[in-house]
Amino acid sequence: MKRTSSTIPYGFKLSKDPKYLEAVPEELEELEHIKTLVKTKSLSLRDAADWLYHSTGRPISHVGLKKIIDKDERLGQESR
């Protein structure tokens, strides 16, 4: 994936070529799992952000997590 900003998205890391990003499958799997728990209101955003940090070792804020979830919902609605 080509890098488009200075911020590295959750679930990705810099590749050997700094112009590109590579996926981190463990982070992406955990993120998908957490998104379903937040959408079903099984976990709060803060608890979900803490869960992600403890399970992957990579910090994410509850606000950052909300942005990811909201973006996914917007993209899902556009495809309908």
PDB file of N, CA, C and O in Angstrom:
ATOM      1  N   MET A   1       0.854  -1.165   0.000  1.00  0.00           N
ATOM      2  CA  MET A   1       0.000   0.000   0.000  1.00  0.00           C
ATOM      3  C   MET A   1       0.904   1.233   0.000  1.00  0.00           C
ATOM      4  O   MET A   1       1.858   1.305   0.774  1.00  0.00           O
ATOM      5  N   LYS A   2       0.612   2.169  -0.840  1.00  0.00           N
ATOM      6  CA  LYS A   2       1.409   3.387  -0.927  1.00  0.00           C
ATOM      7  C   LYS A   2       1.099   4.303   0.262  1.00  0.00           C
ATOM      8  O   LYS A   2      -0.059   4.476   0.639  1.00  0.00           O
ATOM      9  N   ARG A   3       2.128   4.871   0.829  1.00  0.00           N
ATOM     10  CA  ARG A   3       1.977   5.790   1.961  1.00  0.00           C
ATOM     11  C   ARG A   3       1.497   7.138   1.444  1.00  0.00           C
ATOM     12  O   ARG A   3       2.073   7.688   0.505  1.00  0.00           O
ATOM     13  N   THR A   4       0.435   7.675   2.057  1.00  0.00           N
ATOM     14  CA  THR A   4      -0.136   8.935   1.591  1.00  0.00           C
ATOM     15  C   THR A   4      -0.071  10.055   2.621  1.00  0.00           C
ATOM     16  O   THR A   4      -0.372  11.205   2.301  1.00  0.00           O
ATOM     17  N   SER A   5       0.323   9.731   3.864  1.00  0.00           N
ATOM     18  CA  SER A   5       0.426  10.777   4.888  1.00  0.00           C
ATOM     19  C   SER A   5       1.540  10.418   5.866  1.00  0.00           C
ATOM     20  O   SER A   5       2.134   9.343   5.783  1.00  0.00           O
ATOM     21  N   SER A   6       1.807  11.317   6.776  1.00  0.00           N
ATOM     22  CA  SER A   6       2.858  11.059   7.763  1.00  0.00           C
ATOM     23  C   SER A   6       2.381  10.096   8.853  1.00  0.00           C
ATOM     24  O   SER A   6       3.201   9.469   9.524  1.00  0.00           O
ATOM     25  N   THR A   7       1.072   9.976   9.030  1.00  0.00           N
ATOM     26  CA  THR A   7       0.511   9.085  10.031  1.00  0.00           C
ATOM     27  C   THR A   7       0.401   7.678   9.465  1.00  0.00           C
ATOM     28  O   THR A   7      -0.089   7.482   8.353  1.00  0.00           O
ATOM     29  N   ILE A   8       0.856   6.711  10.230  1.00  0.00           N
ATOM     30  CA  ILE A   8       0.759   5.313   9.802  1.00  0.00           C
ATOM     31  C   ILE A   8      -0.524   4.736  10.397  1.00  0.00           C
ATOM     32  O   ILE A   8      -0.670   4.707  11.619  1.00  0.00           O
ATOM     33  N   PRO A   9      -1.454   4.277   9.563  1.00  0.00           N
ATOM     34  CA  PRO A   9      -2.738   3.773  10.068  1.00  0.00           C
ATOM     35  C   PRO A   9      -2.575   2.536  10.938  1.00  0.00           C
ATOM     36  O   PRO A   9      -1.632   1.761  10.780  1.00  0.00           O
ATOM     37  N   TYR A  10      -3.515   2.371  11.858  1.00  0.00           N
ATOM     38  CA  TYR A  10      -3.509   1.193  12.725  1.00  0.00           C
ATOM     39  C   TYR A  10      -3.642  -0.052  11.850  1.00  0.00           C
ATOM     40  O   TYR A  10      -4.481  -0.098  10.950  1.00  0.00           O
ATOM     41  N   GLY A  11      -2.820  -1.048  12.117  1.00  0.00           N
ATOM     42  CA  GLY A  11      -2.845  -2.275  11.344  1.00  0.00           C
ATOM     43  C   GLY A  11      -1.819  -2.298  10.228  1.00  0.00           C
ATOM     44  O   GLY A  11      -1.757  -3.258   9.459  1.00  0.00           O
ATOM     45  N   PHE A  12      -1.011  -1.248  10.133  1.00  0.00           N
ATOM     46  CA  PHE A  12       0.023  -1.170   9.108  1.00  0.00           C
ATOM     47  C   PHE A  12       1.333  -0.718   9.742  1.00  0.00           C
ATOM     48  O   PHE A  12       1.347  -0.142  10.830  1.00  0.00           O
ATOM     49  N   LYS A  13       2.435  -0.989   9.042  1.00  0.00           N
ATOM     50  CA  LYS A  13       3.748  -0.517   9.471  1.00  0.00           C
ATOM     51  C   LYS A  13       4.535  -0.138   8.229  1.00  0.00           C
ATOM     52  O   LYS A  13       4.190  -0.529   7.114  1.00  0.00           O
ATOM     53  N   LEU A  14       5.597   0.628   8.439  1.00  0.00           N
ATOM     54  CA  LEU A  14       6.441   1.019   7.320  1.00  0.00           C
ATOM     55  C   LEU A  14       7.126  -0.215   6.735  1.00  0.00           C
ATOM     56  O   LEU A  14       7.582  -1.089   7.473  1.00  0.00           O
ATOM     57  N   SER A  15       7.192  -0.279   5.425  1.00  0.00           N
ATOM     58  CA  SER A  15       7.942  -1.352   4.787  1.00  0.00           C
ATOM     59  C   SER A  15       9.405  -0.921   4.685  1.00  0.00           C
ATOM     60  O   SER A  15       9.776   0.145   5.177  1.00  0.00           O
ATOM     61  N   LYS A  16      10.215  -1.731   4.059  1.00  0.00           N
ATOM     62  CA  LYS A  16      11.624  -1.369   3.896  1.00  0.00           C
ATOM     63  C   LYS A  16      11.766  -0.113   3.060  1.00  0.00           C
ATOM     64  O   LYS A  16      12.679   0.684   3.273  1.00  0.00           O
ATOM     65  N   ASP A  17      10.862   0.062   2.108  1.00  0.00           N
ATOM     66  CA  ASP A  17      10.806   1.294   1.314  1.00  0.00           C
ATOM     67  C   ASP A  17       9.847   2.241   2.034  1.00  0.00           C
ATOM     68  O   ASP A  17       8.652   1.950   2.089  1.00  0.00           O
ATOM     69  N   PRO A  18      10.317   3.363   2.589  1.00  0.00           N
ATOM     70  CA  PRO A  18       9.455   4.241   3.386  1.00  0.00           C
ATOM     71  C   PRO A  18       8.298   4.881   2.614  1.00  0.00           C
ATOM     72  O   PRO A  18       7.471   5.566   3.216  1.00  0.00           O
ATOM     73  N   LYS A  19       8.225   4.679   1.323  1.00  0.00           N
ATOM     74  CA  LYS A  19       7.097   5.203   0.549  1.00  0.00           C
ATOM     75  C   LYS A  19       5.902   4.260   0.587  1.00  0.00           C
ATOM     76  O   LYS A  19       4.828   4.588   0.083  1.00  0.00           O
ATOM     77  N   TYR A  20       6.094   3.079   1.190  1.00  0.00           N
ATOM     78  CA  TYR A  20       5.031   2.076   1.216  1.00  0.00           C
ATOM     79  C   TYR A  20       4.786   1.562   2.627  1.00  0.00           C
ATOM     80  O   TYR A  20       5.653   1.636   3.498  1.00  0.00           O
ATOM     81  N   LEU A  21       3.578   1.038   2.828  1.00  0.00           N
ATOM     82  CA  LEU A  21       3.183   0.436   4.095  1.00  0.00           C
ATOM     83  C   LEU A  21       2.905  -1.040   3.862  1.00  0.00           C
ATOM     84  O   LEU A  21       2.529  -1.450   2.764  1.00  0.00           O
ATOM     85  N   GLU A  22       3.095  -1.825   4.904  1.00  0.00           N
ATOM     86  CA  GLU A  22       2.714  -3.227   4.809  1.00  0.00           C
ATOM     87  C   GLU A  22       1.764  -3.554   5.955  1.00  0.00           C
ATOM     88  O   GLU A  22       1.870  -2.994   7.046  1.00  0.00           O
ATOM     89  N   ALA A  23       0.850  -4.457   5.696  1.00  0.00           N
ATOM     90  CA  ALA A  23      -0.170  -4.827   6.674  1.00  0.00           C
ATOM     91  C   ALA A  23       0.443  -5.649   7.809  1.00  0.00           C
ATOM     92  O   ALA A  23       1.403  -6.395   7.616  1.00  0.00           O
ATOM     93  N   VAL A  24      -0.140  -5.487   8.993  1.00  0.00           N
ATOM     94  CA  VAL A  24       0.210  -6.307  10.152  1.00  0.00           C
ATOM     95  C   VAL A  24      -1.039  -7.147  10.436  1.00  0.00           C
ATOM     96  O   VAL A  24      -1.963  -6.677  11.100  1.00  0.00           O
ATOM     97  N   PRO A  25      -1.072  -8.388   9.936  1.00  0.00           N
ATOM     98  CA  PRO A  25      -2.292  -9.205  10.017  1.00  0.00           C
ATOM     99  C   PRO A  25      -2.868  -9.354  11.422  1.00  0.00           C
ATOM    100  O   PRO A  25      -4.087  -9.331  11.592  1.00  0.00           O
ATOM    101  N   GLU A  26      -2.014  -9.507  12.428  1.00  0.00           N
ATOM    102  CA  GLU A  26      -2.504  -9.682  13.799  1.00  0.00           C
ATOM    103  C   GLU A  26      -3.289  -8.452  14.256  1.00  0.00           C
ATOM    104  O   GLU A  26      -4.348  -8.579  14.871  1.00  0.00           O
ATOM    105  N   GLU A  27      -2.765  -7.264  13.953  1.00  0.00           N
ATOM    106  CA  GLU A  27      -3.448  -6.024  14.351  1.00  0.00           C
ATOM    107  C   GLU A  27      -4.770  -5.877  13.592  1.00  0.00           C
ATOM    108  O   GLU A  27      -5.778  -5.489  14.181  1.00  0.00           O
ATOM    109  N   LEU A  28      -4.774  -6.180  12.307  1.00  0.00           N
ATOM    110  CA  LEU A  28      -5.991  -6.037  11.508  1.00  0.00           C
ATOM    111  C   LEU A  28      -7.070  -7.019  11.957  1.00  0.00           C
ATOM    112  O   LEU A  28      -8.248  -6.665  11.996  1.00  0.00           O
ATOM    113  N   GLU A  29      -6.680  -8.252  12.296  1.00  0.00           N
ATOM    114  CA  GLU A  29      -7.652  -9.238  12.787  1.00  0.00           C
ATOM    115  C   GLU A  29      -8.263  -8.780  14.101  1.00  0.00           C
ATOM    116  O   GLU A  29      -9.478  -8.840  14.285  1.00  0.00           O
ATOM    117  N   GLU A  30      -7.417  -8.323  15.007  1.00  0.00           N
ATOM    118  CA  GLU A  30      -7.908  -7.864  16.314  1.00  0.00           C
ATOM    119  C   GLU A  30      -8.796  -6.632  16.154  1.00  0.00           C
ATOM    120  O   GLU A  30      -9.799  -6.497  16.855  1.00  0.00           O
ATOM    121  N   LEU A  31      -8.440  -5.743  15.247  1.00  0.00           N
ATOM    122  CA  LEU A  31      -9.229  -4.543  14.992  1.00  0.00           C
ATOM    123  C   LEU A  31     -10.620  -4.916  14.477  1.00  0.00           C
ATOM    124  O   LEU A  31     -11.613  -4.343  14.925  1.00  0.00           O
ATOM    125  N   GLU A  32     -10.707  -5.860  13.549  1.00  0.00           N
ATOM    126  CA  GLU A  32     -12.009  -6.298  13.026  1.00  0.00           C
ATOM    127  C   GLU A  32     -12.868  -6.891  14.138  1.00  0.00           C
ATOM    128  O   GLU A  32     -14.068  -6.627  14.213  1.00  0.00           O
ATOM    129  N   HIS A  33     -12.249  -7.693  14.999  1.00  0.00           N
ATOM    130  CA  HIS A  33     -12.970  -8.298  16.126  1.00  0.00           C
ATOM    131  C   HIS A  33     -13.511  -7.218  17.062  1.00  0.00           C
ATOM    132  O   HIS A  33     -14.667  -7.268  17.480  1.00  0.00           O
ATOM    133  N   ILE A  34     -12.670  -6.254  17.381  1.00  0.00           N
ATOM    134  CA  ILE A  34     -13.057  -5.178  18.297  1.00  0.00           C
ATOM    135  C   ILE A  34     -14.163  -4.313  17.688  1.00  0.00           C
ATOM    136  O   ILE A  34     -15.078  -3.893  18.396  1.00  0.00           O
ATOM    137  N   LYS A  35     -14.084  -4.045  16.390  1.00  0.00           N
ATOM    138  CA  LYS A  35     -15.108  -3.210  15.745  1.00  0.00           C
ATOM    139  C   LYS A  35     -16.487  -3.835  15.888  1.00  0.00           C
ATOM    140  O   LYS A  35     -17.463  -3.119  16.112  1.00  0.00           O
ATOM    141  N   THR A  36     -16.589  -5.145  15.764  1.00  0.00           N
ATOM    142  CA  THR A  36     -17.896  -5.789  15.924  1.00  0.00           C
ATOM    143  C   THR A  36     -18.386  -5.680  17.368  1.00  0.00           C
ATOM    144  O   THR A  36     -19.581  -5.506  17.608  1.00  0.00           O
ATOM    145  N   LEU A  37     -17.467  -5.782  18.327  1.00  0.00           N
ATOM    146  CA  LEU A  37     -17.871  -5.661  19.736  1.00  0.00           C
ATOM    147  C   LEU A  37     -18.349  -4.250  20.060  1.00  0.00           C
ATOM    148  O   LEU A  37     -19.286  -4.073  20.839  1.00  0.00           O
ATOM    149  N   VAL A  38     -17.712  -3.251  19.467  1.00  0.00           N
ATOM    150  CA  VAL A  38     -18.138  -1.861  19.701  1.00  0.00           C
ATOM    151  C   VAL A  38     -19.479  -1.603  19.021  1.00  0.00           C
ATOM    152  O   VAL A  38     -20.355  -0.966  19.606  1.00  0.00           O
ATOM    153  N   LYS A  39     -19.647  -2.090  17.797  1.00  0.00           N
ATOM    154  CA  LYS A  39     -20.896  -1.864  17.060  1.00  0.00           C
ATOM    155  C   LYS A  39     -22.084  -2.521  17.747  1.00  0.00           C
ATOM    156  O   LYS A  39     -23.197  -1.997  17.697  1.00  0.00           O
ATOM    157  N   THR A  40     -21.858  -3.674  18.395  1.00  0.00           N
ATOM    158  CA  THR A  40     -22.943  -4.350  19.118  1.00  0.00           C
ATOM    159  C   THR A  40     -23.071  -3.844  20.551  1.00  0.00           C
ATOM    160  O   THR A  40     -23.885  -4.347  21.326  1.00  0.00           O
ATOM    161  N   LYS A  41     -22.262  -2.849  20.895  1.00  0.00           N
ATOM    162  CA  LYS A  41     -22.261  -2.220  22.224  1.00  0.00           C
ATOM    163  C   LYS A  41     -21.875  -3.182  23.341  1.00  0.00           C
ATOM    164  O   LYS A  41     -22.284  -3.014  24.490  1.00  0.00           O
ATOM    165  N   SER A  42     -21.080  -4.196  22.989  1.00  0.00           N
ATOM    166  CA  SER A  42     -20.544  -5.102  23.998  1.00  0.00           C
ATOM    167  C   SER A  42     -19.367  -4.474  24.735  1.00  0.00           C
ATOM    168  O   SER A  42     -19.090  -4.808  25.887  1.00  0.00           O
ATOM    169  N   LEU A  43     -18.673  -3.554  24.051  1.00  0.00           N
ATOM    170  CA  LEU A  43     -17.543  -2.835  24.636  1.00  0.00           C
ATOM    171  C   LEU A  43     -17.678  -1.352  24.335  1.00  0.00           C
ATOM    172  O   LEU A  43     -18.171  -0.965  23.276  1.00  0.00           O
ATOM    173  N   SER A  44     -17.238  -0.528  25.273  1.00  0.00           N
ATOM    174  CA  SER A  44     -17.180   0.904  25.013  1.00  0.00           C
ATOM    175  C   SER A  44     -15.942   1.198  24.171  1.00  0.00           C
ATOM    176  O   SER A  44     -15.049   0.358  24.056  1.00  0.00           O
ATOM    177  N   LEU A  45     -15.891   2.380  23.591  1.00  0.00           N
ATOM    178  CA  LEU A  45     -14.726   2.761  22.791  1.00  0.00           C
ATOM    179  C   LEU A  45     -13.457   2.767  23.633  1.00  0.00           C
ATOM    180  O   LEU A  45     -12.409   2.305  23.182  1.00  0.00           O
ATOM    181  N   ARG A  46     -13.543   3.284  24.843  1.00  0.00           N
ATOM    182  CA  ARG A  46     -12.364   3.335  25.715  1.00  0.00           C
ATOM    183  C   ARG A  46     -11.877   1.932  26.078  1.00  0.00           C
ATOM    184  O   ARG A  46     -10.680   1.650  26.037  1.00  0.00           O
ATOM    185  N   ASP A  47     -12.823   1.059  26.435  1.00  0.00           N
ATOM    186  CA  ASP A  47     -12.443  -0.310  26.776  1.00  0.00           C
ATOM    187  C   ASP A  47     -11.860  -1.030  25.557  1.00  0.00           C
ATOM    188  O   ASP A  47     -10.906  -1.798  25.683  1.00  0.00           O
ATOM    189  N   ALA A  48     -12.434  -0.781  24.387  1.00  0.00           N
ATOM    190  CA  ALA A  48     -11.951  -1.412  23.159  1.00  0.00           C
ATOM    191  C   ALA A  48     -10.536  -0.925  22.823  1.00  0.00           C
ATOM    192  O   ALA A  48      -9.693  -1.712  22.392  1.00  0.00           O
ATOM    193  N   ALA A  49     -10.281   0.365  23.020  1.00  0.00           N
ATOM    194  CA  ALA A  49      -8.943   0.908  22.763  1.00  0.00           C
ATOM    195  C   ALA A  49      -7.933   0.282  23.730  1.00  0.00           C
ATOM    196  O   ALA A  49      -6.814  -0.048  23.335  1.00  0.00           O
ATOM    197  N   ASP A  50      -8.326   0.123  24.985  1.00  0.00           N
ATOM    198  CA  ASP A  50      -7.444  -0.535  25.963  1.00  0.00           C
ATOM    199  C   ASP A  50      -7.188  -1.987  25.567  1.00  0.00           C
ATOM    200  O   ASP A  50      -6.059  -2.470  25.655  1.00  0.00           O
ATOM    201  N   TRP A  51      -8.235  -2.677  25.132  1.00  0.00           N
ATOM    202  CA  TRP A  51      -8.117  -4.081  24.717  1.00  0.00           C
ATOM    203  C   TRP A  51      -7.102  -4.192  23.567  1.00  0.00           C
ATOM    204  O   TRP A  51      -6.215  -5.046  23.585  1.00  0.00           O
ATOM    205  N   LEU A  52      -7.252  -3.319  22.579  1.00  0.00           N
ATOM    206  CA  LEU A  52      -6.332  -3.356  21.441  1.00  0.00           C
ATOM    207  C   LEU A  52      -4.895  -3.133  21.885  1.00  0.00           C
ATOM    208  O   LEU A  52      -3.982  -3.816  21.421  1.00  0.00           O
ATOM    209  N   TYR A  53      -4.697  -2.184  22.777  1.00  0.00           N
ATOM    210  CA  TYR A  53      -3.344  -1.900  23.262  1.00  0.00           C
ATOM    211  C   TYR A  53      -2.745  -3.119  23.963  1.00  0.00           C
ATOM    212  O   TYR A  53      -1.591  -3.477  23.729  1.00  0.00           O
ATOM    213  N   HIS A  54      -3.540  -3.748  24.821  1.00  0.00           N
ATOM    214  CA  HIS A  54      -3.015  -4.879  25.580  1.00  0.00           C
ATOM    215  C   HIS A  54      -2.845  -6.135  24.726  1.00  0.00           C
ATOM    216  O   HIS A  54      -1.975  -6.958  25.008  1.00  0.00           O
ATOM    217  N   SER A  55      -3.661  -6.290  23.693  1.00  0.00           N
ATOM    218  CA  SER A  55      -3.541  -7.500  22.873  1.00  0.00           C
ATOM    219  C   SER A  55      -2.509  -7.365  21.752  1.00  0.00           C
ATOM    220  O   SER A  55      -1.946  -8.367  21.312  1.00  0.00           O
ATOM    221  N   THR A  56      -2.253  -6.137  21.285  1.00  0.00           N
ATOM    222  CA  THR A  56      -1.312  -5.967  20.172  1.00  0.00           C
ATOM    223  C   THR A  56      -0.041  -5.221  20.579  1.00  0.00           C
ATOM    224  O   THR A  56       0.984  -5.325  19.905  1.00  0.00           O
ATOM    225  N   GLY A  57      -0.108  -4.477  21.671  1.00  0.00           N
ATOM    226  CA  GLY A  57       1.041  -3.690  22.096  1.00  0.00           C
ATOM    227  C   GLY A  57       1.142  -2.342  21.400  1.00  0.00           C
ATOM    228  O   GLY A  57       2.065  -1.569  21.656  1.00  0.00           O
ATOM    229  N   ARG A  58       0.189  -2.066  20.520  1.00  0.00           N
ATOM    230  CA  ARG A  58       0.211  -0.787  19.803  1.00  0.00           C
ATOM    231  C   ARG A  58      -0.911   0.094  20.340  1.00  0.00           C
ATOM    232  O   ARG A  58      -2.075  -0.306  20.324  1.00  0.00           O
ATOM    233  N   PRO A  59      -0.572   1.286  20.814  1.00  0.00           N
ATOM    234  CA  PRO A  59      -1.602   2.156  21.385  1.00  0.00           C
ATOM    235  C   PRO A  59      -2.518   2.761  20.324  1.00  0.00           C
ATOM    236  O   PRO A  59      -2.104   3.035  19.198  1.00  0.00           O
ATOM    237  N   ILE A  60      -3.758   2.958  20.715  1.00  0.00           N
ATOM    238  CA  ILE A  60      -4.731   3.659  19.889  1.00  0.00           C
ATOM    239  C   ILE A  60      -5.680   4.361  20.858  1.00  0.00           C
ATOM    240  O   ILE A  60      -6.040   3.801  21.894  1.00  0.00           O
ATOM    241  N   SER A  61      -6.079   5.568  20.527  1.00  0.00           N
ATOM    242  CA  SER A  61      -6.997   6.300  21.404  1.00  0.00           C
ATOM    243  C   SER A  61      -8.427   5.897  21.075  1.00  0.00           C
ATOM    244  O   SER A  61      -8.698   5.350  20.006  1.00  0.00           O
ATOM    245  N   HIS A  62      -9.338   6.174  22.002  1.00  0.00           N
ATOM    246  CA  HIS A  62     -10.742   5.866  21.743  1.00  0.00           C
ATOM    247  C   HIS A  62     -11.264   6.734  20.602  1.00  0.00           C
ATOM    248  O   HIS A  62     -12.146   6.311  19.855  1.00  0.00           O
ATOM    249  N   VAL A  63     -10.725   7.941  20.464  1.00  0.00           N
ATOM    250  CA  VAL A  63     -11.130   8.833  19.382  1.00  0.00           C
ATOM    251  C   VAL A  63     -10.641   8.273  18.033  1.00  0.00           C
ATOM    252  O   VAL A  63     -11.381   8.282  17.049  1.00  0.00           O
ATOM    253  N   GLY A  64      -9.409   7.795  17.999  1.00  0.00           N
ATOM    254  CA  GLY A  64      -8.871   7.197  16.782  1.00  0.00           C
ATOM    255  C   GLY A  64      -9.661   5.969  16.367  1.00  0.00           C
ATOM    256  O   GLY A  64      -9.915   5.754  15.182  1.00  0.00           O
ATOM    257  N   LEU A  65     -10.049   5.165  17.347  1.00  0.00           N
ATOM    258  CA  LEU A  65     -10.855   3.979  17.067  1.00  0.00           C
ATOM    259  C   LEU A  65     -12.222   4.367  16.520  1.00  0.00           C
ATOM    260  O   LEU A  65     -12.730   3.735  15.593  1.00  0.00           O
ATOM    261  N   LYS A  66     -12.814   5.407  17.096  1.00  0.00           N
ATOM    262  CA  LYS A  66     -14.119   5.875  16.597  1.00  0.00           C
ATOM    263  C   LYS A  66     -14.014   6.345  15.148  1.00  0.00           C
ATOM    264  O   LYS A  66     -14.910   6.082  14.345  1.00  0.00           O
ATOM    265  N   LYS A  67     -12.933   7.033  14.811  1.00  0.00           N
ATOM    266  CA  LYS A  67     -12.740   7.487  13.436  1.00  0.00           C
ATOM    267  C   LYS A  67     -12.657   6.304  12.476  1.00  0.00           C
ATOM    268  O   LYS A  67     -13.220   6.355  11.382  1.00  0.00           O
ATOM    269  N   ILE A  68     -11.969   5.252  12.871  1.00  0.00           N
ATOM    270  CA  ILE A  68     -11.864   4.058  12.025  1.00  0.00           C
ATOM    271  C   ILE A  68     -13.240   3.426  11.827  1.00  0.00           C
ATOM    272  O   ILE A  68     -13.604   3.073  10.705  1.00  0.00           O
ATOM    273  N   ILE A  69     -14.002   3.284  12.904  1.00  0.00           N
ATOM    274  CA  ILE A  69     -15.328   2.675  12.827  1.00  0.00           C
ATOM    275  C   ILE A  69     -16.271   3.530  11.992  1.00  0.00           C
ATOM    276  O   ILE A  69     -17.004   3.008  11.152  1.00  0.00           O
ATOM    277  N   ASP A  70     -16.255   4.845  12.217  1.00  0.00           N
ATOM    278  CA  ASP A  70     -17.127   5.748  11.447  1.00  0.00           C
ATOM    279  C   ASP A  70     -16.779   5.720   9.964  1.00  0.00           C
ATOM    280  O   ASP A  70     -17.673   5.743   9.117  1.00  0.00           O
ATOM    281  N   LYS A  71     -15.505   5.671   9.648  1.00  0.00           N
ATOM    282  CA  LYS A  71     -15.086   5.635   8.242  1.00  0.00           C
ATOM    283  C   LYS A  71     -15.577   4.347   7.581  1.00  0.00           C
ATOM    284  O   LYS A  71     -16.057   4.374   6.447  1.00  0.00           O
ATOM    285  N   ASP A  72     -15.458   3.230   8.282  1.00  0.00           N
ATOM    286  CA  ASP A  72     -15.942   1.960   7.742  1.00  0.00           C
ATOM    287  C   ASP A  72     -17.443   1.999   7.492  1.00  0.00           C
ATOM    288  O   ASP A  72     -17.918   1.483   6.480  1.00  0.00           O
ATOM    289  N   GLU A  73     -18.190   2.607   8.406  1.00  0.00           N
ATOM    290  CA  GLU A  73     -19.645   2.703   8.244  1.00  0.00           C
ATOM    291  C   GLU A  73     -20.005   3.586   7.048  1.00  0.00           C
ATOM    292  O   GLU A  73     -20.922   3.265   6.292  1.00  0.00           O
ATOM    293  N   ARG A  74     -19.285   4.696   6.876  1.00  0.00           N
ATOM    294  CA  ARG A  74     -19.546   5.581   5.725  1.00  0.00           C
ATOM    295  C   ARG A  74     -19.252   4.853   4.427  1.00  0.00           C
ATOM    296  O   ARG A  74     -20.037   4.932   3.483  1.00  0.00           O
ATOM    297  N   LEU A  75     -18.150   4.156   4.367  1.00  0.00           N
ATOM    298  CA  LEU A  75     -17.790   3.424   3.155  1.00  0.00           C
ATOM    299  C   LEU A  75     -18.777   2.299   2.881  1.00  0.00           C
ATOM    300  O   LEU A  75     -19.085   2.019   1.722  1.00  0.00           O
ATOM    301  N   GLY A  76     -19.272   1.658   3.915  1.00  0.00           N
ATOM    302  CA  GLY A  76     -20.258   0.591   3.746  1.00  0.00           C
ATOM    303  C   GLY A  76     -21.578   1.096   3.222  1.00  0.00           C
ATOM    304  O   GLY A  76     -22.239   0.414   2.439  1.00  0.00           O
ATOM    305  N   GLN A  77     -21.976   2.297   3.647  1.00  0.00           N
ATOM    306  CA  GLN A  77     -23.249   2.872   3.186  1.00  0.00           C
ATOM    307  C   GLN A  77     -23.157   3.334   1.744  1.00  0.00           C
ATOM    308  O   GLN A  77     -24.152   3.278   1.021  1.00  0.00           O
ATOM    309  N   GLU A  78     -21.987   3.791   1.303  1.00  0.00           N
ATOM    310  CA  GLU A  78     -21.825   4.268  -0.055  1.00  0.00           C
ATOM    311  C   GLU A  78     -21.941   3.139  -1.064  1.00  0.00           C
ATOM    312  O   GLU A  78     -22.355   3.360  -2.202  1.00  0.00           O
ATOM    313  N   SER A  79     -21.576   1.922  -0.651  1.00  0.00           N
ATOM    314  CA  SER A  79     -21.589   0.797  -1.592  1.00  0.00           C
ATOM    315  C   SER A  79     -22.975   0.203  -1.765  1.00  0.00           C
ATOM    316  O   SER A  79     -23.166  -0.650  -2.631  1.00  0.00           O
ATOM    317  N   ARG A  80     -23.940   0.622  -0.978  1.00  0.00           N
ATOM    318  CA  ARG A  80     -25.305   0.067  -1.062  1.00  0.00           C
ATOM    319  C   ARG A  80     -26.090   0.677  -2.172  1.00  0.00           C
ATOM    320  O   ARG A  80     -27.250   0.320  -2.375  1.00  0.00           O
TER     321      ARG A  80
END
